[in-house]
């Protein structure tokens, strides 16, 4: 089962709609899964998920094997994926239509959504751990002080968005993915 998986258009829709009432670990897997790692790596990284959960996501059509030749059941995944990712968010924010936005921008929109929906404890823990790891000793210490200064979830979300932008500029979307994972992996 050393395959790599991607989220389908149905998976992206499920993230927004929450129609299937997935357990938190399975939802976390759906949020972070991409073809940068094998499914075994994701099973180790996302606590509480099993191969049965992967089978569930596949059977529901929420994820598909990356790089598969188009098959009748997978063919709709590639084309609608860009169009169905987050059109409502982009229209509401006055951003270009999803078809005009590259995939990494869709990941960026998803990261912003995760930050805006996260609870205080999740943000606090993720910011302190990823901040120390990415910023080094002195910058990490200063950043930890900024986190401590935040008096509520709204201030912490604003700081998290600013930090995510900084990570994106300095290290790329892989580092932003680490932050997104850290936020989703912590129980609120």
Beta strands, then each sheet from edge to edge (+ up, - down):
strand 1: 5-7
strand 2: 63-65
sheet 1: 1+ 2-
end
